[in-house]
Amino acid sequence: MAATPPRHLSPRKRPRQARAAVTLDAIFEATVQVLLAEGLHRLTTTRVAERAGLSVGTLYQYFPHKQALLYALNERYLDIVAERVEQACRDRQGASTSEMVAGLVTAYWQAKTERRAVTRALYQSVVELDNAALVEAFARRVDAATIAMLGSACDARYADLALVNSTLLTVVFGTVRNLFERNLPARLESDIRSQLTKMCLSYLEAARVPET
């Protein structure tokens, strides 16, 4: 994720070798496990280090405190989600609007729900963070991918593509977040996802430039 974190949330170092990358993976997975087992308020760098099988000193080589660790974990998570959306958009260049919407909703929905407890925990963790730069970097990537996809649709064009795209993403992202914030039952999930797809298609149909 091409974001410049606030100085106090910056990692001390980035992994440059395979061994360091493995260590970082272990730290992130341990952070997730502690979040799920203990909750945000009981998460500490000491608990994370113990869960990862590392010394606290090793963890401090990367992250000076809990907030920097949470920031980096959210950065990694958003990077994965952005990559999923970008791939879905690339795969549907020149396709029909219905194929595009189905692909976008599926990619984003699956990225957010395949480890739903992690997603819920990370939504809660951002209350302690200045994550504006992360959100902006994520939005730029997703906007670029979805605008390029919608602009190539074989069956529609839009007078204000940027506005249409922003509205569409607001609906998709807002619906999925609401799913987690309200902790809606899993039995409703497939129905809500289906309704979301219909809603997006109806909006795009209304927003398209009429054929002449």
Summary of the structure (lengths in Angstrom):
residues: 212
radius of gyration: 19.4
end to end distance: 42.1
largest distance: 68.4
contacts: 613
relative contact order: 0.12
helix: 76%
strand: 1%
